[in-house]
Amino acid sequence: MTSLTTNVASLDPTATYADLLERYKDETLDVSFRDLVGSLPTSELTHGIYPYPARLLRQIPRMLLSCSQLTDGIDEVIDPFCGSGTVLLESQLAGFDSLGVEQNPVGALISRVKTTPIAQISSLGLSAALLRAAKSSRARHTVPHYLRAWYTHSALSALSRLAAEVLAVDGAVGDALRVAFLLTARRAANTDRRIPVPVRPRAGEETSHDSAFVWTEWSRQTKRLFDQIERLSASEASTLVRVADSRMRSSWLSSRKSASRLMFTSPPYGAAQKYIRSTSLELGWLGVASDRGTAHIERDSIGREHVPAGPIDFAELGEIDGRLAPLVARIGTINPKRASIYAAYFRDMNTALKNASEVCDRIVMIASTNSVAGEVIPTYEILGSIIESNGLRKTMSLRDQIRGRSLLTTRRNGHAPAAAEYVEVFQRER
């Protein structure tokens, strides 16, 4: 690896990227985006409106979307795995129209709210009116059975009444109110807040919130949320967010028929992504989950752990990348389930990246490696080879020694995050 140690206080992104291009000789360069861009406030604009797990380091899109080498001639930025909208908001700030695709309805909701300015005064008035209505109403939103285990009877009753009012509000204000409600519901739940996925607290750390807590928390969360949204200014750049599947060609279509597009994304890892499970309470309140939970949603996600049992098509894996078949076979001798998970993951990503290569002229992909059954999977390299096999050429490879973005499900983290993330840049061959 070639090292770049420059720490630029007042960054000129285009000049910095030109220096990187000059240094790049088909060998990954070490950089620190935190050093290059500097620290960014946690609550900057709407970036901190929701504790969605494993968010992308903001400094990466902040710098790269300001580099003319990557953005000249680009009309639209697409993030097909947009999560809670970090890239979408950064695209909006940089003046680019953007399209976000996200399978998790919670992430898509947060992305819409994060990128949509609304009037604070009228919204706070409505939130107060909803609170008064909920307190006096007998109407209740029906929730999946599994939610009841996480709340006291009093808190569940208050939340059910409040949800019935909030879910009836349409439009951008309704979306924002739903985010405030989900924040309230998270705070009222008896969970260990140190772990993204709902887990019981340690003995002696349990909480027992009642309806009074719900009413107070609702007022606090709506005030906090609308204060943050007020920081957004009206932008000529438009942002569209879809709850959709990037494996489907239709998910990539936009209203800009002849646009030149940049895909800027950090795709899911091969397994243990648990984004769905980490938002299981929220999905229940939104009416997306069933009494049995969120497994039916997880089964259709890229990076899923619910993979049907059956033989692996090693010939198909070999066609995707020559390293895959022997790698997955070795994993299978130790852990057949993990082998099936990764075989499905790379099949899914092959489909999604083929779609990307058909509609995007440039691609910026942030990915890492995975360690499975003693094997290190060079995920970023394999995904990059898929992109290159579809007609784009790698023009830059950067490695940042930031810890990979992981999702803990227990207090003992048996799967440490990757030691670095790779920023890979591709350009369509002319």
N, C-alpha and C positions, 0 to 999 in steps of 0.2 A: 504494500500500500504506500502511496505517496502522501506525505503529510502537508497540510496547509494550516499554519498557525496564526495567520494574520487576524488581529482583533481590531475591527474598524469601528470607531466611535460614531462617526457620521457616515453611514453606509451609502455608497453609490452603487445600487444593485447591478446596473448594467455594466459598470466598469469592473465590479467584483466578479461578475459572471464571465466577462471577457478574459479576466486573469485566469479563472478556472479553466476555461476552454483552451487557453494557451498551454496550461500545465497538463491538461488531460491527454494522455497518450495511451488510450485503451486500458488504463490501469486506474482502479478506484482511488479517488482522492479523499483523504480524511479532512473533514471540516467540523466546525461547531456553529450551528445556526444560532444558538444562544449568544455566542460571542460576536458573531457577525451582525446580528440584528439588535442585540441587547435585550434586557428584560422587558417584558410586557405585563401591564397590570392584570391581575387575575380577573377583575371585574370590568375590564375594558369593553365599552359598548355593551353588546348583549352576549359576549362570549361566555360569561359565567352564569347564565340564567338557570342552568340545570346541571346537576352532577351526573351527566351521562358518562358511562365508563370508557376508558381507553381512547380519549380524544387525541387528535393529532396535535403535535407541537405547532403552535401558531406561527412561530418564526419562519417555518419552512414556506408556507404559502405567502406570508407577508413579504419575504424577500423575492421568491421566484416569480410571483405574479407582477413584480415591478421590473423584471428583466426584459428588455426589449427583444433580446434574442429568442425568448420563449413566447412573447405575446404579440409581436408585430404581425399584423394581418389576421389576428385571432378575433372572431366575432362573439364567441360563446365558450364558456368553460363548463365542462360536464364532470360531475362527480357521481359515478354509478354506485358508490358505496358511501353515501354522504353522511351517515351517522347522524350526529346532532348539528351538522351544518357549518363546521369550522371553515372549510374551503369555500362554501357558498357565501358566507359573510365576508371573507377576505376577497373574494371575487367582486362582490358588490362594492367594497371599499376601493378596489382598484379600477372600478368603472366598467366591469364586464357583465353582460348578461350571463346567467348561469342556469343550469338544469341539474337538480339533484334527484337521484333515484335511491330509494331506501326500502328494504323489505320490512323493517320494524316500524309499525305505525307510530310508536312513541318517538323514535328518532326523527321521522318525517314531520311529526307535529312540532317538535322543538325547532327543527330547521326552519319551518315556515314562520314561527313566531320570532325566531332570532333575526330574520331578514325582513320583517314587515313593520314599518313605522305605524303607530296608531296614536290617537289623541289620549293623553293621560287623564284629563279632568273628567270627560264623559265616561271613560272606562272605569275609573274609581267610583263614580256615582252608581254605575250599573252594578259593580261588585258589592257595594253596600246594600243596594236594593235586593240583590240575590240573597245576601245573608239574612236580611229581614224576612224574606219569603221562606227561606229554608227553615228558620226557627219556628215559624208558625204553620208550616205545611205538614200534611200527613203523607204526601206523595213520597215514595222512595224508589230510588234506582235499584233494580235487582242486580245483585252481584253474584259471581261464581262462588260456590261453596268454599273453595280453598282460601278465599280472602278472610273469611270469618275467624280463622285461626290466628290472625295477626293483629287483631284489634279487640279492645274491650267492647262490650255490648253498647255502652254509651257512645263511644267514638264511632263505632260502625253505624249506629242509627243517625248520628249527626252527619257523617260523611254521605250516607245514602240519600238523605234529604237534600244536602247541598249539591250532590251530583245530579239529582233530578232537575234542579234549576239550571246548573251550568251547562249540561249537555244539550239543553234546548236552545242555547244561544248560537246563532250562525255566524259565519264570516270570520274576519281576522280577529275581532274582539273576542268572539267565542273561542277561537283557538288559544288566545292568550289566557283567557279565564280557565280553560282546561289545563293549561300548563300550571297555573297557580293552584288549581285544585289538586293536581298530581303531586305538587310539592307539599301541599298540606297533608295529603294522604300518606306520603312518605314519612313525614315528621310524626304523624300520629301512630304509625305502626310500631309494634314491639319487635324491632330487628336490631342486629348489631350493625351500627352505622359505619364501622371500619371496613366492612366487606360489601362490595357492590351487589352481589347476589343475596336475596333475603336469607338470613341465617339467624337462628335464635341467639339472643344475647347470652353472655356468660352468667352463671348464677350470681345473683346480687346486683346485676346491671340491667334487669328488666325494667321496662317502663309501663305505666298504666294510665294512659291518657283518657280523659273523658270528653263529653261534648263541649264543655267550656273551653278546653284546649283547642278543639277543632275550630270553634268560632274565632278565637283570638288569633290562631295561626293563619286562618284564611285572610283576615284583615292584614296581618303582617306580610304574608306572601304576595298578596295582590299589590300592596303599596311598593314592596321591594321590586317586583317584576315590572310594574309600569314605570317606576323610576328608571330602570335600566332601559326599557324600550324607548323612553323619551330621549335617550342619548342618540338614537338613530335619526339621521336626517333623511329627508326624501331624496331618493336617488333615481337618476334616469335609467340606471341599469335595472333590468327586471330579473327576478328570481322565481323559478318554477320548481316545486318539489312534488315528486310523485311517490306514492306507496306502490312500488312495482318491483319487478325482478329483472336484474341486469342481464340475465340469460335470455330474456325475451327481446327480440329485435325491436318490437314496438315501444319498449321502454326508453329507447334512445332517441325517439323522434321528437323534434321540437318544431315550433312555428317558423323558425328561420330556415327556409328551404335550402338555400345555397351558402350557408354559413361555413366559415373555417373554424374548426373546433379544437380546443385543447382539453384532453382528459387529464384531470389532476385529482389523484385519489390515493387512498391507502386501503387496499382490499383487506378482507378478513383473513386471519390466519387459517391454517388447515383444520384445526380442531380446538375444542375448549374455548370457543369464542363467547359463548354464553351471554351474548348481548340480549337475546330473547329472555333468558332466565333472569338476568339482572333487572329486567323491567317487567317481571311477571305481575307484580302488584298493580303497576300502571295499566298494563294490558287488561287486567281484570276489571278495573274501574272504567276503562274506555269501552268495555263490552266486546272486546276482541277475543278474549280467552273464554274457555268453556269451564264447566264444573270440574273437568279433569285436569285443568291447568293449561299450559302453553305448549305441550309436546307436539300438538298438531301443527303449530307454527314453526317450531324448531325443525321438524322433519323436512320442511321445504326450504330451509335457509342454506346459503353457501357457507361452508365451514361447520356443517351440522355434525352432531354426534349420533343422531338417530339415523343410522344407515341400514337399509334392509340387508339381511344376511344373504350371502350368495357368492358364487365364484367371481374372481376379479379378472377382467379382460386385460391381460398383460400386453397383448398385441396392440390394443387401443392406446394404452399408456405409452408404449414404445413409439407410437406415431406422434404423440404429443411432445415427448422429449425422450431421447435415448437413455437418459439416466433414471427415468422413473420406474420402469419395469423391474430392474434388479434391486433398486432401492426399496420399493414397496414389497418385493418378495422377501427381502431380508427382514423387514419389519414384521411381515406376516409369520415368520418362523417363531417370533417371540410374542407378538400380540396381533392375532388375526383381525380383531376388531379395529385397532388403529390402522392397520393396513387398508381395510375397507374404507375407513373414514378419509384417508389421504387419497386413495384412488378416486373416490367420489369428488373430493375437493378439486383436484386438478382437472377432472373432466368438466366440472362446473366452471372453473376459471378459464378453461380453454374456450368454452362457449362464450362467456362474457367478454373475454379479451378479443375474440374474433369479431364480435359486434363493435367493440371499441375501435379496432383497426379499420373497420369499414367506414366509420363516420368521423373519425378524428385524424387531424393532420399532425398533431403533436401529442405526446403522452408524457406526463410526469407521474411516476408510480413510486410510492413509499412502501417498502416491504422489508422483511428481515429473513431470518432463518428459523427453523423449528427443530427441536430435539425430541425424537420419538424412539422409544425402545432402544436407546443407545446409538441411534443413527441421527446425524445432523442432516437435515433436509435444506438445501440451499434454495429456499422458496423464492427469494427475489430473483435468483438467476434463472430458475425454471420459468417463472412468469415472464421474465424478460425475453427468454428464448421463444416463448409463444408469440409475443408481440413482434419480434423480429421475423418469425416465420410467416407473419401476415403482412409483410411489406414495409415495416418501419425499421429504421436503423438507429442503433444506440449512439447518442452523441455525448453523453455524460454519465458518469457514475460517481456518486458521492456517498461517503459513509460518515454518519454522525454517531458518536459514542453515547447516545442517549439510550436509556433502558427501554426495551420494547414495551408496548402498552399491553399489560396483561389483565386478566380478570380473575381475582381470587374467589374461590368458593368455600374455602375453609381457612381457619386461622393459621394452619401450617401450609405454607406455600410449597408444594412439592414440585411445581413446574416454574422455575425462575424465568422471568422475561428475558428475551434475547439481549445480548450485550450491546448491540448497535442496530441502527436502522439504515437502510440504503435508499438513496434517492436516485432513481434511474430515469433518464430522459431519452425520449425517442422522437425521431423526425421521419415523416413519410418520405420515401424515396421519390424523387421527381423523374 
